Amino acid sequence: MKDSPGPDSFEKRLRFGCGFMFGGFIGFLFGLREIAAFTGIFWAFVVGVALVFGFVAMRQGDEFWHSLPDWLRWW
């Protein structure tokens, strides 16, 4: 049971924005390593990764950021 209230709309937007920017950065770096051509597929991949990171960061909050090093360790 949570004692604290859920995040307000500003915090949700902030979480999504930070996750989106970080996901775009990670997607860009991974895309450079794997795709290595600036085509539509490359940019669709970057935007897709950014959207996924943004959505997960918005839903999970601090838990997402604390678990991120474990997810990125393989990279």
Predicted model as a PDB file, atoms N, CA, C, CB and O in Angstrom, pLDDT in the B-factor column:
MODEL        1                                                                  
ATOM      1  N   MET A   1       0.827  -1.169   0.000  1.00 48.00           N  
ATOM      2  CA  MET A   1       0.000   0.000   0.000  1.00 48.00           C  
ATOM      3  C   MET A   1       0.881   1.245   0.000  1.00 48.00           C  
ATOM      4  CB  MET A   1      -0.946  -0.009   1.200  1.00 48.00           C  
ATOM      5  O   MET A   1       1.827   1.353   0.780  1.00 48.00           O  
ATOM      6  N   LYS A   2       0.559   2.165  -0.874  1.00 62.00           N  
ATOM      7  CA  LYS A   2       1.343   3.394  -0.966  1.00 62.00           C  
ATOM      8  C   LYS A   2       0.797   4.442  -0.005  1.00 62.00           C  
ATOM      9  CB  LYS A   2       1.340   3.936  -2.408  1.00 62.00           C  
ATOM     10  O   LYS A   2      -0.415   4.632   0.103  1.00 62.00           O  
ATOM     11  N   ASP A   3       1.701   5.113   0.687  1.00 67.00           N  
ATOM     12  CA  ASP A   3       1.300   6.209   1.564  1.00 67.00           C  
ATOM     13  C   ASP A   3       1.358   7.545   0.842  1.00 67.00           C  
ATOM     14  CB  ASP A   3       2.186   6.249   2.803  1.00 67.00           C  
ATOM     15  O   ASP A   3       0.678   8.493   1.236  1.00 67.00           O  
ATOM     16  N   SER A   4       2.161   7.632  -0.210  1.00 72.00           N  
ATOM     17  CA  SER A   4       2.305   8.889  -0.933  1.00 72.00           C  
ATOM     18  C   SER A   4       1.364   8.911  -2.134  1.00 72.00           C  
ATOM     19  CB  SER A   4       3.765   9.096  -1.385  1.00 72.00           C  
ATOM     20  O   SER A   4       1.066   7.867  -2.715  1.00 72.00           O  
ATOM     21  N   PRO A   5       0.901  10.097  -2.501  1.00 77.00           N  
ATOM     22  CA  PRO A   5       0.025  10.183  -3.673  1.00 77.00           C  
ATOM     23  C   PRO A   5       0.808   9.903  -4.954  1.00 77.00           C  
ATOM     24  CB  PRO A   5      -0.642  11.571  -3.750  1.00 77.00           C  
ATOM     25  O   PRO A   5       2.035  10.000  -4.974  1.00 77.00           O  
ATOM     26  N   GLY A   6       0.093   9.559  -6.013  1.00 80.00           N  
ATOM     27  CA  GLY A   6       0.729   9.293  -7.295  1.00 80.00           C  
ATOM     28  C   GLY A   6       1.297  10.568  -7.894  1.00 80.00           C  
ATOM     29  O   GLY A   6       1.033  11.665  -7.401  1.00 80.00           O  
ATOM     30  N   PRO A   7       2.074  10.426  -8.951  1.00 84.00           N  
ATOM     31  CA  PRO A   7       2.684  11.601  -9.582  1.00 84.00           C  
ATOM     32  C   PRO A   7       1.627  12.471 -10.265  1.00 84.00           C  
ATOM     33  CB  PRO A   7       3.749  11.168 -10.605  1.00 84.00           C  
ATOM     34  O   PRO A   7       0.656  11.966 -10.827  1.00 84.00           O  
ATOM     35  N   ASP A   8       1.834  13.767 -10.205  1.00 88.00           N  
ATOM     36  CA  ASP A   8       0.913  14.682 -10.883  1.00 88.00           C  
ATOM     37  C   ASP A   8       1.286  14.773 -12.367  1.00 88.00           C  
ATOM     38  CB  ASP A   8       0.942  16.096 -10.218  1.00 88.00           C  
ATOM     39  O   ASP A   8       2.242  14.137 -12.811  1.00 88.00           O  
ATOM     40  N   SER A   9       0.538  15.557 -13.117  1.00 91.00           N  
ATOM     41  CA  SER A   9       0.751  15.619 -14.571  1.00 91.00           C  
ATOM     42  C   SER A   9       2.115  16.211 -14.919  1.00 91.00           C  
ATOM     43  CB  SER A   9      -0.356  16.447 -15.235  1.00 91.00           C  
ATOM     44  O   SER A   9       2.727  15.790 -15.901  1.00 91.00           O  
ATOM     45  N   PHE A  10       2.608  17.176 -14.141  1.00 93.00           N  
ATOM     46  CA  PHE A  10       3.928  17.743 -14.417  1.00 93.00           C  
ATOM     47  C   PHE A  10       5.016  16.693 -14.259  1.00 93.00           C  
ATOM     48  CB  PHE A  10       4.206  18.930 -13.492  1.00 93.00           C  
ATOM     49  O   PHE A  10       5.918  16.590 -15.090  1.00 93.00           O  
ATOM     50  N   GLU A  11       4.925  15.908 -13.178  1.00 92.00           N  
ATOM     51  CA  GLU A  11       5.944  14.884 -12.946  1.00 92.00           C  
ATOM     52  C   GLU A  11       5.892  13.809 -14.029  1.00 92.00           C  
ATOM     53  CB  GLU A  11       5.760  14.248 -11.560  1.00 92.00           C  
ATOM     54  O   GLU A  11       6.935  13.300 -14.440  1.00 92.00           O  
ATOM     55  N   LYS A  12       4.705  13.460 -14.492  1.00 92.00           N  
ATOM     56  CA  LYS A  12       4.591  12.486 -15.572  1.00 92.00           C  
ATOM     57  C   LYS A  12       5.220  13.010 -16.859  1.00 92.00           C  
ATOM     58  CB  LYS A  12       3.126  12.130 -15.811  1.00 92.00           C  
ATOM     59  O   LYS A  12       5.915  12.276 -17.561  1.00 92.00           O  
ATOM     60  N   ARG A  13       4.971  14.288 -17.167  1.00 94.00           N  
ATOM     61  CA  ARG A  13       5.583  14.877 -18.366  1.00 94.00           C  
ATOM     62  C   ARG A  13       7.096  14.938 -18.231  1.00 94.00           C  
ATOM     63  CB  ARG A  13       5.024  16.284 -18.621  1.00 94.00           C  
ATOM     64  O   ARG A  13       7.817  14.678 -19.194  1.00 94.00           O  
ATOM     65  N   LEU A  14       7.580  15.279 -17.045  1.00 94.00           N  
ATOM     66  CA  LEU A  14       9.023  15.343 -16.803  1.00 94.00           C  
ATOM     67  C   LEU A  14       9.656  13.961 -16.941  1.00 94.00           C  
ATOM     68  CB  LEU A  14       9.311  15.922 -15.404  1.00 94.00           C  
ATOM     69  O   LEU A  14      10.704  13.814 -17.570  1.00 94.00           O  
ATOM     70  N   ARG A  15       9.027  12.964 -16.360  1.00 93.00           N  
ATOM     71  CA  ARG A  15       9.544  11.597 -16.467  1.00 93.00           C  
ATOM     72  C   ARG A  15       9.584  11.150 -17.931  1.00 93.00           C  
ATOM     73  CB  ARG A  15       8.678  10.622 -15.634  1.00 93.00           C  
ATOM     74  O   ARG A  15      10.576  10.583 -18.388  1.00 93.00           O  
ATOM     75  N   PHE A  16       8.493  11.413 -18.662  1.00 94.00           N  
ATOM     76  CA  PHE A  16       8.446  11.015 -20.065  1.00 94.00           C  
ATOM     77  C   PHE A  16       9.511  11.752 -20.874  1.00 94.00           C  
ATOM     78  CB  PHE A  16       7.052  11.282 -20.652  1.00 94.00           C  
ATOM     79  O   PHE A  16      10.199  11.146 -21.695  1.00 94.00           O  
ATOM     80  N   GLY A  17       9.646  13.049 -20.646  1.00 95.00           N  
ATOM     81  CA  GLY A  17      10.636  13.841 -21.386  1.00 95.00           C  
ATOM     82  C   GLY A  17      12.052  13.368 -21.156  1.00 95.00           C  
ATOM     83  O   GLY A  17      12.829  13.237 -22.102  1.00 95.00           O  
ATOM     84  N   CYS A  18      12.395  13.109 -19.907  1.00 94.00           N  
ATOM     85  CA  CYS A  18      13.750  12.625 -19.600  1.00 94.00           C  
ATOM     86  C   CYS A  18      13.978  11.244 -20.190  1.00 94.00           C  
ATOM     87  CB  CYS A  18      13.985  12.591 -18.080  1.00 94.00           C  
ATOM     88  O   CYS A  18      15.032  10.982 -20.769  1.00 94.00           O  
ATOM     89  N   GLY A  19      13.002  10.362 -20.048  1.00 95.00           N  
ATOM     90  CA  GLY A  19      13.135   9.028 -20.623  1.00 95.00           C  
ATOM     91  C   GLY A  19      13.209   9.068 -22.140  1.00 95.00           C  
ATOM     92  O   GLY A  19      13.963   8.305 -22.743  1.00 95.00           O  
ATOM     93  N   PHE A  20      12.426   9.960 -22.771  1.00 96.00           N  
ATOM     94  CA  PHE A  20      12.429  10.096 -24.229  1.00 96.00           C  
ATOM     95  C   PHE A  20      13.792  10.573 -24.724  1.00 96.00           C  
ATOM     96  CB  PHE A  20      11.328  11.074 -24.682  1.00 96.00           C  
ATOM     97  O   PHE A  20      14.329  10.031 -25.690  1.00 96.00           O  
ATOM     98  N   MET A  21      14.348  11.580 -24.066  1.00 96.00           N  
ATOM     99  CA  MET A  21      15.656  12.095 -24.480  1.00 96.00           C  
ATOM    100  C   MET A  21      16.750  11.041 -24.282  1.00 96.00           C  
ATOM    101  CB  MET A  21      16.002  13.373 -23.690  1.00 96.00           C  
ATOM    102  O   MET A  21      17.591  10.848 -25.160  1.00 96.00           O  
ATOM    103  N   PHE A  22      16.741  10.364 -23.141  1.00 94.00           N  
ATOM    104  CA  PHE A  22      17.748   9.342 -22.897  1.00 94.00           C  
ATOM    105  C   PHE A  22      17.575   8.179 -23.863  1.00 94.00           C  
ATOM    106  CB  PHE A  22      17.674   8.848 -21.451  1.00 94.00           C  
ATOM    107  O   PHE A  22      18.560   7.653 -24.382  1.00 94.00           O  
ATOM    108  N   GLY A  23      16.333   7.775 -24.109  1.00 95.00           N  
ATOM    109  CA  GLY A  23      16.073   6.703 -25.061  1.00 95.00           C  
ATOM    110  C   GLY A  23      16.503   7.077 -26.471  1.00 95.00           C  
ATOM    111  O   GLY A  23      17.017   6.237 -27.209  1.00 95.00           O  
ATOM    112  N   GLY A  24      16.295   8.337 -26.848  1.00 95.00           N  
ATOM    113  CA  GLY A  24      16.761   8.796 -28.159  1.00 95.00           C  
ATOM    114  C   GLY A  24      18.266   8.722 -28.274  1.00 95.00           C  
ATOM    115  O   GLY A  24      18.798   8.341 -29.316  1.00 95.00           O  
ATOM    116  N   PHE A  25      18.950   9.084 -27.211  1.00 94.00           N  
ATOM    117  CA  PHE A  25      20.411   9.014 -27.194  1.00 94.00           C  
ATOM    118  C   PHE A  25      20.886   7.572 -27.314  1.00 94.00           C  
ATOM    119  CB  PHE A  25      20.965   9.648 -25.911  1.00 94.00           C  
ATOM    120  O   PHE A  25      21.767   7.272 -28.120  1.00 94.00           O  
ATOM    121  N   ILE A  26      20.304   6.676 -26.512  1.00 91.00           N  
ATOM    122  CA  ILE A  26      20.686   5.264 -26.545  1.00 91.00           C  
ATOM    123  C   ILE A  26      20.328   4.657 -27.896  1.00 91.00           C  
ATOM    124  CB  ILE A  26      19.997   4.482 -25.403  1.00 91.00           C  
ATOM    125  O   ILE A  26      21.117   3.903 -28.465  1.00 91.00           O  
ATOM    126  N   GLY A  27      19.149   4.980 -28.412  1.00 92.00           N  
ATOM    127  CA  GLY A  27      18.749   4.467 -29.716  1.00 92.00           C  
ATOM    128  C   GLY A  27      19.668   4.940 -30.821  1.00 92.00           C  
ATOM    129  O   GLY A  27      19.995   4.179 -31.732  1.00 92.00           O  
ATOM    130  N   PHE A  28      20.090   6.204 -30.748  1.00 92.00           N  
ATOM    131  CA  PHE A  28      21.009   6.750 -31.745  1.00 92.00           C  
ATOM    132  C   PHE A  28      22.350   6.026 -31.705  1.00 92.00           C  
ATOM    133  CB  PHE A  28      21.213   8.253 -31.518  1.00 92.00           C  
ATOM    134  O   PHE A  28      22.886   5.647 -32.747  1.00 92.00           O  
ATOM    135  N   LEU A  29      22.895   5.831 -30.496  1.00 90.00           N  
ATOM    136  CA  LEU A  29      24.183   5.143 -30.375  1.00 90.00           C  
ATOM    137  C   LEU A  29      24.089   3.698 -30.828  1.00 90.00           C  
ATOM    138  CB  LEU A  29      24.683   5.201 -28.939  1.00 90.00           C  
ATOM    139  O   LEU A  29      24.965   3.215 -31.547  1.00 90.00           O  
ATOM    140  N   PHE A  30      23.042   3.004 -30.420  1.00 87.00           N  
ATOM    141  CA  PHE A  30      22.877   1.616 -30.829  1.00 87.00           C  
ATOM    142  C   PHE A  30      22.636   1.528 -32.329  1.00 87.00           C  
ATOM    143  CB  PHE A  30      21.720   0.961 -30.063  1.00 87.00           C  
ATOM    144  O   PHE A  30      23.141   0.621 -32.990  1.00 87.00           O  
ATOM    145  N   GLY A  31      21.869   2.464 -32.864  1.00 87.00           N  
ATOM    146  CA  GLY A  31      21.622   2.488 -34.303  1.00 87.00           C  
ATOM    147  C   GLY A  31      22.894   2.742 -35.093  1.00 87.00           C  
ATOM    148  O   GLY A  31      23.091   2.143 -36.150  1.00 87.00           O  
ATOM    149  N   LEU A  32      23.757   3.615 -34.603  1.00 87.00           N  
ATOM    150  CA  LEU A  32      25.041   3.850 -35.275  1.00 87.00           C  
ATOM    151  C   LEU A  32      25.887   2.586 -35.306  1.00 87.00           C  
ATOM    152  CB  LEU A  32      25.812   4.974 -34.579  1.00 87.00           C  
ATOM    153  O   LEU A  32      26.578   2.299 -36.283  1.00 87.00           O  
ATOM    154  N   ARG A  33      25.814   1.846 -34.216  1.00 84.00           N  
ATOM    155  CA  ARG A  33      26.620   0.632 -34.113  1.00 84.00           C  
ATOM    156  C   ARG A  33      26.082  -0.490 -34.992  1.00 84.00           C  
ATOM    157  CB  ARG A  33      26.680   0.168 -32.671  1.00 84.00           C  
ATOM    158  O   ARG A  33      26.856  -1.240 -35.586  1.00 84.00           O  
ATOM    159  N   GLU A  34      24.773  -0.607 -35.076  1.00 82.00           N  
ATOM    160  CA  GLU A  34      24.173  -1.745 -35.771  1.00 82.00           C  
ATOM    161  C   GLU A  34      23.698  -1.421 -37.188  1.00 82.00           C  
ATOM    162  CB  GLU A  34      23.018  -2.263 -34.973  1.00 82.00           C  
ATOM    163  O   GLU A  34      23.904  -2.219 -38.103  1.00 82.00           O  
ATOM    164  N   ILE A  35      23.069  -0.266 -37.377  1.00 78.00           N  
ATOM    165  CA  ILE A  35      22.480   0.047 -38.678  1.00 78.00           C  
ATOM    166  C   ILE A  35      23.466   0.833 -39.536  1.00 78.00           C  
ATOM    167  CB  ILE A  35      21.175   0.841 -38.502  1.00 78.00           C  
ATOM    168  O   ILE A  35      23.668   0.504 -40.705  1.00 78.00           O  
ATOM    169  N   ALA A  36      24.075   1.859 -38.970  1.00 73.00           N  
ATOM    170  CA  ALA A  36      25.152   2.640 -39.589  1.00 73.00           C  
ATOM    171  C   ALA A  36      24.775   3.277 -40.923  1.00 73.00           C  
ATOM    172  CB  ALA A  36      26.344   1.765 -39.790  1.00 73.00           C  
ATOM    173  O   ALA A  36      25.650   3.504 -41.758  1.00 73.00           O  
ATOM    174  N   ALA A  37      23.498   3.570 -41.143  1.00 78.00           N  
ATOM    175  CA  ALA A  37      23.070   4.302 -42.334  1.00 78.00           C  
ATOM    176  C   ALA A  37      21.888   5.184 -41.924  1.00 78.00           C  
ATOM    177  CB  ALA A  37      22.678   3.318 -43.517  1.00 78.00           C  
ATOM    178  O   ALA A  37      20.929   4.701 -41.322  1.00 78.00           O  
ATOM    179  N   PHE A  38      21.959   6.448 -42.245  1.00 83.00           N  
ATOM    180  CA  PHE A  38      20.919   7.385 -41.830  1.00 83.00           C  
ATOM    181  C   PHE A  38      19.718   7.317 -42.774  1.00 83.00           C  
ATOM    182  CB  PHE A  38      21.477   8.815 -41.781  1.00 83.00           C  
ATOM    183  O   PHE A  38      19.444   8.260 -43.517  1.00 83.00           O  
ATOM    184  N   THR A  39      19.015   6.200 -42.732  1.00 86.00           N  
ATOM    185  CA  THR A  39      17.830   6.023 -43.559  1.00 86.00           C  
ATOM    186  C   THR A  39      16.589   6.200 -42.690  1.00 86.00           C  
ATOM    187  CB  THR A  39      17.833   4.630 -44.248  1.00 86.00           C  
ATOM    188  O   THR A  39      16.685   6.498 -41.499  1.00 86.00           O  
ATOM    189  N   GLY A  40      15.443   6.015 -43.296  1.00 87.00           N  
ATOM    190  CA  GLY A  40      14.195   6.103 -42.550  1.00 87.00           C  
ATOM    191  C   GLY A  40      14.095   5.053 -41.464  1.00 87.00           C  
ATOM    192  O   GLY A  40      13.517   5.302 -40.406  1.00 87.00           O  
ATOM    193  N   ILE A  41      14.655   3.876 -41.718  1.00 87.00           N  
ATOM    194  CA  ILE A  41      14.633   2.808 -40.724  1.00 87.00           C  
ATOM    195  C   ILE A  41      15.447   3.209 -39.497  1.00 87.00           C  
ATOM    196  CB  ILE A  41      15.176   1.497 -41.324  1.00 87.00           C  
ATOM    197  O   ILE A  41      15.040   2.943 -38.366  1.00 87.00           O  
ATOM    198  N   PHE A  42      16.580   3.839 -39.714  1.00 88.00           N  
ATOM    199  CA  PHE A  42      17.421   4.297 -38.606  1.00 88.00           C  
ATOM    200  C   PHE A  42      16.651   5.257 -37.712  1.00 88.00           C  
ATOM    201  CB  PHE A  42      18.698   4.974 -39.137  1.00 88.00           C  
ATOM    202  O   PHE A  42      16.620   5.089 -36.493  1.00 88.00           O  
ATOM    203  N   TRP A  43      16.024   6.272 -38.323  1.00 90.00           N  
ATOM    204  CA  TRP A  43      15.313   7.272 -37.528  1.00 90.00           C  
ATOM    205  C   TRP A  43      14.053   6.712 -36.892  1.00 90.00           C  
ATOM    206  CB  TRP A  43      14.960   8.461 -38.387  1.00 90.00           C  
ATOM    207  O   TRP A  43      13.689   7.122 -35.790  1.00 90.00           O  
ATOM    208  N   ALA A  44      13.379   5.783 -37.561  1.00 92.00           N  
ATOM    209  CA  ALA A  44      12.218   5.128 -36.962  1.00 92.00           C  
ATOM    210  C   ALA A  44      12.649   4.310 -35.743  1.00 92.00           C  
ATOM    211  CB  ALA A  44      11.505   4.221 -37.999  1.00 92.00           C  
ATOM    212  O   ALA A  44      11.939   4.264 -34.739  1.00 92.00           O  
ATOM    213  N   PHE A  45      13.806   3.671 -35.835  1.00 92.00           N  
ATOM    214  CA  PHE A  45      14.341   2.911 -34.710  1.00 92.00           C  
ATOM    215  C   PHE A  45      14.652   3.834 -33.533  1.00 92.00           C  
ATOM    216  CB  PHE A  45      15.605   2.143 -35.133  1.00 92.00           C  
ATOM    217  O   PHE A  45      14.306   3.528 -32.392  1.00 92.00           O  
ATOM    218  N   VAL A  46      15.299   4.955 -33.810  1.00 93.00           N  
ATOM    219  CA  VAL A  46      15.654   5.909 -32.748  1.00 93.00           C  
ATOM    220  C   VAL A  46      14.395   6.433 -32.067  1.00 93.00           C  
ATOM    221  CB  VAL A  46      16.484   7.087 -33.321  1.00 93.00           C  
ATOM    222  O   VAL A  46      14.330   6.473 -30.838  1.00 93.00           O  
ATOM    223  N   VAL A  47      13.402   6.833 -32.840  1.00 95.00           N  
ATOM    224  CA  VAL A  47      12.154   7.359 -32.266  1.00 95.00           C  
ATOM    225  C   VAL A  47      11.422   6.263 -31.501  1.00 95.00           C  
ATOM    226  CB  VAL A  47      11.240   7.940 -33.375  1.00 95.00           C  
ATOM    227  O   VAL A  47      10.855   6.525 -30.441  1.00 95.00           O  
ATOM    228  N   GLY A  48      11.427   5.044 -32.021  1.00 95.00           N  
ATOM    229  CA  GLY A  48      10.777   3.935 -31.322  1.00 95.00           C  
ATOM    230  C   GLY A  48      11.411   3.653 -29.976  1.00 95.00           C  
ATOM    231  O   GLY A  48      10.708   3.469 -28.983  1.00 95.00           O  
ATOM    232  N   VAL A  49      12.725   3.617 -29.935  1.00 94.00           N  
ATOM    233  CA  VAL A  49      13.429   3.393 -28.662  1.00 94.00           C  
ATOM    234  C   VAL A  49      13.152   4.549 -27.710  1.00 94.00           C  
ATOM    235  CB  VAL A  49      14.960   3.238 -28.892  1.00 94.00           C  
ATOM    236  O   VAL A  49      12.937   4.326 -26.518  1.00 94.00           O  
ATOM    237  N   ALA A  50      13.152   5.770 -28.213  1.00 96.00           N  
ATOM    238  CA  ALA A  50      12.884   6.939 -27.370  1.00 96.00           C  
ATOM    239  C   ALA A  50      11.471   6.871 -26.787  1.00 96.00           C  
ATOM    240  CB  ALA A  50      13.066   8.242 -28.180  1.00 96.00           C  
ATOM    241  O   ALA A  50      11.274   7.182 -25.612  1.00 96.00           O  
ATOM    242  N   LEU A  51      10.497   6.472 -27.587  1.00 96.00           N  
ATOM    243  CA  LEU A  51       9.124   6.364 -27.089  1.00 96.00           C  
ATOM    244  C   LEU A  51       8.994   5.276 -26.023  1.00 96.00           C  
ATOM    245  CB  LEU A  51       8.166   6.074 -28.245  1.00 96.00           C  
ATOM    246  O   LEU A  51       8.305   5.464 -25.020  1.00 96.00           O  
ATOM    247  N   VAL A  52       9.646   4.158 -26.239  1.00 95.00           N  
ATOM    248  CA  VAL A  52       9.587   3.079 -25.255  1.00 95.00           C  
ATOM    249  C   VAL A  52      10.234   3.523 -23.944  1.00 95.00           C  
ATOM    250  CB  VAL A  52      10.283   1.809 -25.795  1.00 95.00           C  
ATOM    251  O   VAL A  52       9.662   3.326 -22.873  1.00 95.00           O  
ATOM    252  N   PHE A  53      11.415   4.117 -24.023  1.00 94.00           N  
ATOM    253  CA  PHE A  53      12.085   4.606 -22.812  1.00 94.00           C  
ATOM    254  C   PHE A  53      11.231   5.657 -22.112  1.00 94.00           C  
ATOM    255  CB  PHE A  53      13.470   5.191 -23.157  1.00 94.00           C  
ATOM    256  O   PHE A  53      11.108   5.636 -20.887  1.00 94.00           O  
ATOM    257  N   GLY A  54      10.642   6.573 -22.872  1.00 95.00           N  
ATOM    258  CA  GLY A  54       9.803   7.606 -22.280  1.00 95.00           C  
ATOM    259  C   GLY A  54       8.599   7.030 -21.582  1.00 95.00           C  
ATOM    260  O   GLY A  54       8.282   7.431 -20.462  1.00 95.00           O  
ATOM    261  N   PHE A  55       7.922   6.096 -22.220  1.00 96.00           N  
ATOM    262  CA  PHE A  55       6.734   5.497 -21.622  1.00 96.00           C  
ATOM    263  C   PHE A  55       7.080   4.718 -20.358  1.00 96.00           C  
ATOM    264  CB  PHE A  55       6.041   4.583 -22.626  1.00 96.00           C  
ATOM    265  O   PHE A  55       6.393   4.845 -19.345  1.00 96.00           O  
ATOM    266  N   VAL A  56       8.136   3.916 -20.412  1.00 94.00           N  
ATOM    267  CA  VAL A  56       8.529   3.123 -19.238  1.00 94.00           C  
ATOM    268  C   VAL A  56       8.996   4.039 -18.107  1.00 94.00           C  
ATOM    269  CB  VAL A  56       9.648   2.117 -19.608  1.00 94.00           C  
ATOM    270  O   VAL A  56       8.681   3.785 -16.945  1.00 94.00           O  
ATOM    271  N   ALA A  57       9.732   5.086 -18.424  1.00 93.00           N  
ATOM    272  CA  ALA A  57      10.177   6.029 -17.385  1.00 93.00           C  
ATOM    273  C   ALA A  57       8.984   6.725 -16.752  1.00 93.00           C  
ATOM    274  CB  ALA A  57      11.150   7.075 -17.973  1.00 93.00           C  
ATOM    275  O   ALA A  57       8.980   6.966 -15.544  1.00 93.00           O  
ATOM    276  N   MET A  58       7.976   7.051 -17.545  1.00 93.00           N  
ATOM    277  CA  MET A  58       6.786   7.707 -17.005  1.00 93.00           C  
ATOM    278  C   MET A  58       6.028   6.760 -16.080  1.00 93.00           C  
ATOM    279  CB  MET A  58       5.868   8.189 -18.144  1.00 93.00           C  
ATOM    280  O   MET A  58       5.543   7.183 -15.031  1.00 93.00           O  
ATOM    281  N   ARG A  59       5.920   5.497 -16.450  1.00 93.00           N  
ATOM    282  CA  ARG A  59       5.148   4.540 -15.651  1.00 93.00           C  
ATOM    283  C   ARG A  59       5.906   4.070 -14.408  1.00 93.00           C  
ATOM    284  CB  ARG A  59       4.775   3.339 -16.504  1.00 93.00           C  
ATOM    285  O   ARG A  59       5.309   3.921 -13.341  1.00 93.00           O  
ATOM    286  N   GLN A  60       7.216   3.834 -14.536  1.00 92.00           N  
ATOM    287  CA  GLN A  60       7.980   3.244 -13.441  1.00 92.00           C  
ATOM    288  C   GLN A  60       8.671   4.272 -12.546  1.00 92.00           C  
ATOM    289  CB  GLN A  60       9.004   2.312 -13.998  1.00 92.00           C  
ATOM    290  O   GLN A  60       8.936   3.992 -11.377  1.00 92.00           O  
ATOM    291  N   GLY A  61       8.960   5.440 -13.077  1.00 89.00           N  
ATOM    292  CA  GLY A  61       9.599   6.485 -12.273  1.00 89.00           C  
ATOM    293  C   GLY A  61      11.020   6.127 -11.882  1.00 89.00           C  
ATOM    294  O   GLY A  61      11.824   5.713 -12.718  1.00 89.00           O  
ATOM    295  N   ASP A  62      11.321   6.292 -10.599  1.00 89.00           N  
ATOM    296  CA  ASP A  62      12.680   6.050 -10.106  1.00 89.00           C  
ATOM    297  C   ASP A  62      13.103   4.596 -10.250  1.00 89.00           C  
ATOM    298  CB  ASP A  62      12.785   6.464  -8.656  1.00 89.00           C  
ATOM    299  O   ASP A  62      14.292   4.322 -10.419  1.00 89.00           O  
ATOM    300  N   GLU A  63      12.175   3.664 -10.188  1.00 92.00           N  
ATOM    301  CA  GLU A  63      12.516   2.251 -10.350  1.00 92.00           C  
ATOM    302  C   GLU A  63      13.157   2.002 -11.715  1.00 92.00           C  
ATOM    303  CB  GLU A  63      11.264   1.372 -10.182  1.00 92.00           C  
ATOM    304  O   GLU A  63      14.081   1.197 -11.834  1.00 92.00           O  
ATOM    305  N   PHE A  64      12.668   2.691 -12.736  1.00 90.00           N  
ATOM    306  CA  PHE A  64      13.244   2.561 -14.079  1.00 90.00           C  
ATOM    307  C   PHE A  64      14.690   3.031 -14.094  1.00 90.00           C  
ATOM    308  CB  PHE A  64      12.421   3.361 -15.100  1.00 90.00           C  
ATOM    309  O   PHE A  64      15.562   2.343 -14.624  1.00 90.00           O  
ATOM    310  N   TRP A  65      14.948   4.198 -13.516  1.00 89.00           N  
ATOM    311  CA  TRP A  65      16.296   4.760 -13.553  1.00 89.00           C  
ATOM    312  C   TRP A  65      17.268   3.936 -12.712  1.00 89.00           C  
ATOM    313  CB  TRP A  65      16.278   6.206 -13.064  1.00 89.00           C  
ATOM    314  O   TRP A  65      18.447   3.835 -13.051  1.00 89.00           O  
ATOM    315  N   HIS A  66      16.780   3.345 -11.612  1.00 90.00           N  
ATOM    316  CA  HIS A  66      17.657   2.519 -10.780  1.00 90.00           C  
ATOM    317  C   HIS A  66      17.975   1.183 -11.436  1.00 90.00           C  
ATOM    318  CB  HIS A  66      17.020   2.282  -9.425  1.00 90.00           C  
ATOM    319  O   HIS A  66      19.047   0.626 -11.198  1.00 90.00           O  
ATOM    320  N   SER A  67      17.070   0.659 -12.255  1.00 89.00           N  
ATOM    321  CA  SER A  67      17.316  -0.628 -12.909  1.00 89.00           C  
ATOM    322  C   SER A  67      18.017  -0.481 -14.254  1.00 89.00           C  
ATOM    323  CB  SER A  67      16.013  -1.365 -13.098  1.00 89.00           C  
ATOM    324  O   SER A  67      18.425  -1.481 -14.846  1.00 89.00           O  
ATOM    325  N   LEU A  68      18.162   0.733 -14.742  1.00 85.00           N  
ATOM    326  CA  LEU A  68      18.757   0.969 -16.055  1.00 85.00           C  
ATOM    327  C   LEU A  68      20.188   0.449 -16.197  1.00 85.00           C  
ATOM    328  CB  LEU A  68      18.739   2.430 -16.348  1.00 85.00           C  
ATOM    329  O   LEU A  68      20.503  -0.124 -17.240  1.00 85.00           O  
ATOM    330  N   PRO A  69      21.067   0.613 -15.218  1.00 86.00           N  
ATOM    331  CA  PRO A  69      22.430   0.071 -15.383  1.00 86.00           C  
ATOM    332  C   PRO A  69      22.453  -1.439 -15.620  1.00 86.00           C  
ATOM    333  CB  PRO A  69      23.262   0.393 -14.157  1.00 86.00           C  
ATOM    334  O   PRO A  69      23.297  -1.935 -16.366  1.00 86.00           O  
ATOM    335  N   ASP A  70      21.531  -2.170 -14.990  1.00 85.00           N  
ATOM    336  CA  ASP A  70      21.478  -3.614 -15.212  1.00 85.00           C  
ATOM    337  C   ASP A  70      21.067  -3.938 -16.643  1.00 85.00           C  
ATOM    338  CB  ASP A  70      20.508  -4.268 -14.229  1.00 85.00           C  
ATOM    339  O   ASP A  70      21.587  -4.880 -17.240  1.00 85.00           O  
ATOM    340  N   TRP A  71      20.139  -3.166 -17.195  1.00 78.00           N  
ATOM    341  CA  TRP A  71      19.675  -3.394 -18.564  1.00 78.00           C  
ATOM    342  C   TRP A  71      20.744  -3.014 -19.591  1.00 78.00           C  
ATOM    343  CB  TRP A  71      18.394  -2.597 -18.826  1.00 78.00           C  
ATOM    344  O   TRP A  71      20.850  -3.652 -20.638  1.00 78.00           O  
ATOM    345  N   LEU A  72      21.520  -1.999 -19.303  1.00 73.00           N  
ATOM    346  CA  LEU A  72      22.508  -1.518 -20.266  1.00 73.00           C  
ATOM    347  C   LEU A  72      23.879  -2.181 -20.101  1.00 73.00           C  
ATOM    348  CB  LEU A  72      22.652  -0.023 -20.138  1.00 73.00           C  
ATOM    349  O   LEU A  72      24.789  -1.940 -20.894  1.00 73.00           O  
ATOM    350  N   ARG A  73      24.018  -2.999 -19.086  1.00 78.00           N  
ATOM    351  CA  ARG A  73      25.314  -3.634 -18.825  1.00 78.00           C  
ATOM    352  C   ARG A  73      25.756  -4.502 -20.000  1.00 78.00           C  
ATOM    353  CB  ARG A  73      25.244  -4.480 -17.549  1.00 78.00           C  
ATOM    354  O   ARG A  73      26.946  -4.546 -20.315  1.00 78.00           O  
ATOM    355  N   TRP A  74      24.836  -5.181 -20.644  1.00 67.00           N  
ATOM    356  CA  TRP A  74      25.183  -6.066 -21.761  1.00 67.00           C  
ATOM    357  C   TRP A  74      25.727  -5.286 -22.944  1.00 67.00           C  
ATOM    358  CB  TRP A  74      23.968  -6.875 -22.195  1.00 67.00           C  
ATOM    359  O   TRP A  74      26.442  -5.839 -23.779  1.00 67.00           O  
ATOM    360  N   TRP A  75      25.394  -4.007 -23.020  1.00 60.00           N  
ATOM    361  CA  TRP A  75      25.790  -3.187 -24.152  1.00 60.00           C  
ATOM    362  C   TRP A  75      27.198  -2.738 -23.978  1.00 60.00           C  
ATOM    363  CB  TRP A  75      24.874  -1.996 -24.320  1.00 60.00           C  
ATOM    364  O   TRP A  75      27.730  -2.029 -24.832  1.00 60.00           O  
TER     365      TRP A  75                                                      
ENDMDL                                                                          
END                                                                             
